[in-house]
Amino acid sequence: MRPAGRGSLLVIVPAFNEEGAIGQVVESVRGEMPGVPVVVIDDCSLDDTVSAARRAGAEVLPLPHHLGLGGSVQAGYRLAYEMGFEYVIRVDGDGQHDARDIPRILERLQTTGSEMVIGSRMSAGDGWSRSPLRWLGVRFFRLVLRPILGKEVRDPTSGFVGVNRRALAVFSRSFPLEYPEIEALVVLQRRRFRFEEVPCRMRPRAAGKSSLRGLKPLYYILHVLLGVFVNVLRYERRFHQPPPGNGRGAPGSAAAGPSKGE
């Protein structure tokens, strides 16, 4: 890979033990987006994920420690930001995202100027939303996020996401470590950034099993709720802090301007 520039796109694929699907994912992305670099972020997989990704033609960024999904995505964002890419689209390594939808996400990023575009599975008419447990979870977070974001987001848990360079500048420095999709929306909104959704197709998992099994969905809900409210409180406090100099002395004393060294 070489340093990129204006208009450049990088596709990142976070992966952990996805040897059964990663080759197909990389090949489908490269077939749909010829010439666009694809980087698999390997989160210390214990299987043949790395070799399968390289055989399919991807670059691989092997992480030195297991960081989880959020850490893997942030590593990809930081790589993209430091190499000068303007757009990044994340595709999951389990084969559920359809590479044919990548051009539509990219086109929306380029034409609207939104910092984030979400590939929404809830409006593509492919039957994904018929899963009762997933549908209820998405519905719950829709209700929670509506007053926080000021607009409805149909699929807040989607990992099929495109971001531009302004979002990369934020996410390369700080990114939620676990189940990051919903918290990332709150971070962007609190910075007055914009997001949009485009309908995308959802395919069955090509291999492996979902990590949200047993009691994990309950942990997921509680963890994400805590992360959302922590981010809300953090940014509310930051935006409502008085300007430097107004906390001491007479009112309006800050008008004299900054002191030396500021």
ZIHU-V398537 format. One record per backbone hydrogen bond with DSSP energy under -1.0 kcal/mol. NH is the residue of the N-H (numbers start at 1). CO is the residue of the C=O. If there is no record, write none. Layout:
nh = {NH/NH}
co = {CO/CO}
This chain:
nh = {4/8/10/11/12/13/15/21/22/25/26/27/28/29/30/31/32/33/36/39/40/41/42/43/44/52/53/54/55/56/57/58/59/61/63/70/72/73/74/75/76/77/78/79/80/81/82/83/84/85/87/88/89/90/91/101/102/105/106/107/108/109/110/111/112/113/115/116/117/118/119/120/120/130/131/135/136/137/138/139/140/141/142/143/144/145/146/149/150/158/161/162/163/164/168/169/171/172/173/174/184/185/186/187/188/189/190/192/193/196/198/200/203/206/213/216/219/220/221/222/223/224/225/226/227/228/229/230/231/232/233/234/235/236/237/238/239/240/246/253/255/256/257/262}
co = {83/5/87/37/89/39/41/18/18/21/22/23/24/25/26/27/28/29/33/11/59/13/61/15/42/48/49/50/51/52/54/53/38/40/42/177/68/69/70/71/72/73/74/75/76/77/78/79/81/80/8/163/10/161/12/98/99/101/102/103/104/105/106/107/108/109/194/194/162/196/160/118/198/127/128/131/132/133/134/135/136/137/138/139/140/141/142/145/146/155/159/117/88/115/164/165/167/168/170/170/180/181/182/183/184/185/186/189/188/116/118/120/96/94/211/213/215/216/217/218/219/220/221/222/223/224/225/226/227/228/229/230/231/232/233/234/235/236/243/250/252/253/254/259}
